[in-house]
């Protein structure tokens, strides 16, 4: 039961943080929604900051699994895998539950560079950048790190655009821009 209660509190807090915002969601709200007590919450998460970081860790792990499983099920070639990332995010953006990227949202709420929440958000994007760089490298794309940064900017920009204006088609446009990036001749192979 102990493990289940901890997971239940984290699941409840994650849902509230994502739907209402981290700073707007108080411990009392989490306790009430989870049907538990503050004492139980603080037993597993000594502070709200610990709960926030656990939420980001959980969200990051879930997002990595989702991305990797979707890439593997949709494409075999590295360039197609890179484009499949856009398709995955397109599907996430059109869900009624979509409230933006939990890492962009957390980063906006905790903007101080040294803040652990800001750092946890940056770490997720560093890992995502590495994934895109690896795929770009496998695809033989010139300057894979730069292209991965460009792809990451396209994805993040589309997420924010869709968050501000639903059904904007931003991820489709971002995918089209990514396709154009791949059309640029590779000077290293000329």
C-alpha positions as CSV (number, residue, x, y, z in Angstrom):
1,X,0.0,0.0,0.0
2,X,2.9,2.4,0.8
3,X,4.2,2.3,-2.8
4,X,0.7,2.7,-4.2
5,X,-0.1,5.7,-2.0
6,X,3.2,7.4,-3.1
7,X,2.4,6.7,-6.7
8,X,-1.2,7.9,-6.3
9,X,-0.1,11.2,-4.7
10,X,2.5,11.7,-7.5
11,X,-0.1,10.8,-10.2
12,X,-2.6,13.2,-8.7
13,X,-0.1,16.0,-8.3
14,X,1.2,15.5,-11.8
15,X,-2.3,15.8,-13.3
16,X,-3.0,19.0,-11.3
17,X,0.4,20.5,-12.0
18,X,-0.2,19.9,-15.7
19,X,-3.8,21.1,-15.9
20,X,-3.7,24.0,-13.4
21,X,0.0,25.0,-13.2
22,X,2.5,24.2,-10.6
23,X,2.5,27.4,-8.6
24,X,-1.3,27.6,-8.8
25,X,-1.7,24.1,-7.3
26,X,-1.3,24.1,-3.5
27,X,-0.5,21.2,-1.3
28,X,-4.0,21.3,0.2
29,X,-5.5,20.9,-3.3
30,X,-3.2,17.9,-4.0
31,X,-4.0,16.3,-0.6
32,X,-7.8,16.7,-1.1
33,X,-7.7,15.4,-4.7
34,X,-5.6,12.4,-3.7
35,X,-7.8,11.7,-0.7
36,X,-4.9,11.6,1.7
37,X,-3.3,13.7,4.4
38,X,-0.5,16.3,4.4
39,X,1.4,14.0,6.8
40,X,1.3,11.2,4.2
41,X,2.3,13.5,1.3
42,X,5.2,14.9,3.3
43,X,6.3,11.4,4.3
44,X,7.0,10.6,0.6
45,X,7.8,14.1,-0.6
46,X,9.4,16.2,2.1
47,X,8.5,19.5,0.3
48,X,6.4,20.7,-2.6
49,X,9.7,21.2,-4.5
50,X,10.5,17.5,-4.1
51,X,7.0,16.7,-5.4
52,X,7.5,19.0,-8.4
53,X,10.9,17.4,-9.2
54,X,9.3,13.9,-9.0
55,X,6.5,15.1,-11.3
56,X,9.1,16.3,-13.9
57,X,11.1,13.1,-13.6
58,X,8.0,11.0,-14.1
59,X,6.8,13.2,-17.0
60,X,10.3,12.9,-18.6
61,X,10.4,9.1,-18.2
62,X,6.9,8.8,-19.7
63,X,7.7,11.1,-22.6
64,X,11.0,9.3,-23.4
65,X,9.2,5.9,-23.5
66,X,6.4,7.4,-25.6
67,X,8.8,8.9,-28.1
68,X,11.0,5.9,-28.4
69,X,8.1,3.4,-28.8
70,X,6.4,5.6,-31.4
71,X,9.6,6.1,-33.4
72,X,10.3,2.4,-33.4
73,X,6.8,1.5,-34.5
74,X,6.6,4.1,-37.3
75,X,9.9,4.2,-39.0
76,X,13.1,2.2,-39.7
77,X,15.2,4.8,-41.5
78,X,16.8,7.6,-39.4
79,X,15.4,10.5,-41.5
80,X,11.9,9.0,-41.2
81,X,12.5,8.6,-37.5
82,X,13.3,12.3,-37.2
83,X,10.1,13.1,-39.0
84,X,8.1,10.6,-36.9
85,X,8.9,12.7,-33.9
86,X,6.8,15.5,-35.4
87,X,3.9,13.1,-36.0
88,X,4.1,11.9,-32.4
89,X,3.8,15.5,-31.1
90,X,1.1,16.3,-33.6
91,X,-1.0,13.5,-32.0
92,X,-0.3,14.8,-28.5
93,X,-1.2,18.4,-29.4
94,X,-4.6,17.6,-30.7
95,X,-5.8,15.8,-27.5
96,X,-8.3,17.7,-25.4
97,X,-6.0,17.3,-22.4
98,X,-3.1,19.1,-24.1
99,X,-1.9,22.1,-21.9
100,X,1.5,22.5,-23.5
101,X,4.8,20.9,-22.7
102,X,5.2,20.2,-18.9
103,X,8.9,21.2,-19.2
104,X,8.3,24.5,-21.0
105,X,5.5,25.3,-18.6
106,X,7.6,24.5,-15.5
107,X,10.5,26.4,-16.9
108,X,8.2,29.5,-17.4
109,X,7.0,29.2,-13.8
110,X,10.5,28.8,-12.4
111,X,12.5,31.0,-14.6
112,X,15.6,31.5,-12.4
113,X,18.5,29.7,-14.1
114,X,19.7,28.1,-10.9
115,X,16.3,26.8,-9.8
116,X,16.2,23.0,-9.7
117,X,12.9,23.0,-11.6
118,X,14.5,25.1,-14.4
119,X,17.5,22.7,-14.4
120,X,15.3,19.6,-14.5
121,X,13.4,21.0,-17.5
122,X,16.7,21.9,-19.2
123,X,17.9,18.4,-18.6
124,X,14.9,16.9,-20.3
125,X,15.5,19.0,-23.4
126,X,19.2,18.2,-23.3
127,X,18.3,14.5,-23.5
128,X,15.8,15.2,-26.3
129,X,18.4,17.2,-28.2
130,X,20.8,14.2,-27.8
131,X,18.2,11.8,-29.2
132,X,17.6,14.1,-32.2
133,X,21.4,14.5,-32.7
134,X,21.9,10.8,-32.7
135,X,19.2,10.3,-35.3
136,X,20.5,13.1,-37.4
137,X,24.0,11.5,-37.2
138,X,22.6,8.1,-38.2
139,X,20.9,9.8,-41.2
140,X,24.2,11.2,-42.4
141,X,23.0,14.8,-42.0
142,X,25.8,17.4,-42.1
143,X,26.2,19.1,-38.7
144,X,23.8,16.9,-36.8
145,X,24.0,18.9,-33.6
146,X,23.0,22.1,-35.3
147,X,20.2,20.3,-37.2
148,X,19.0,18.7,-34.0
149,X,18.9,22.2,-32.4
150,X,16.9,23.5,-35.3
151,X,14.4,20.5,-35.1
152,X,14.1,21.1,-31.3
153,X,13.3,24.7,-31.9
154,X,10.7,23.8,-34.5
155,X,9.1,21.3,-32.1
156,X,9.1,23.6,-29.1
157,X,7.8,26.5,-31.1
158,X,5.0,24.4,-32.5
159,X,4.1,23.3,-29.0
160,X,3.9,26.8,-27.7
161,X,2.0,28.0,-30.8
162,X,-0.5,25.3,-30.3
163,X,-0.8,26.0,-26.6
164,X,-1.7,29.6,-27.5
165,X,-4.0,28.9,-30.4
166,X,-5.5,25.5,-30.5
167,X,-5.9,23.7,-33.9
168,X,-3.3,26.0,-35.4
169,X,-1.6,23.2,-37.4
170,X,1.7,24.4,-36.0
171,X,3.3,20.9,-35.8
172,X,2.4,20.2,-39.4
173,X,4.1,23.4,-40.4
174,X,7.1,22.5,-38.2
175,X,7.3,19.1,-39.9
176,X,7.3,20.7,-43.3
177,X,10.1,23.0,-42.3
178,X,12.0,20.0,-41.0
179,X,11.6,18.3,-44.4
180,X,13.1,21.4,-46.0
181,X,16.1,21.1,-43.7
182,X,16.7,17.6,-45.1
183,X,16.6,18.8,-48.7
184,X,19.6,21.1,-48.2
185,X,22.6,19.4,-49.9
186,X,25.2,17.9,-47.6
187,X,28.5,19.7,-48.5
188,X,30.4,16.9,-46.8
189,X,29.1,14.4,-49.4
190,X,29.5,16.6,-52.5
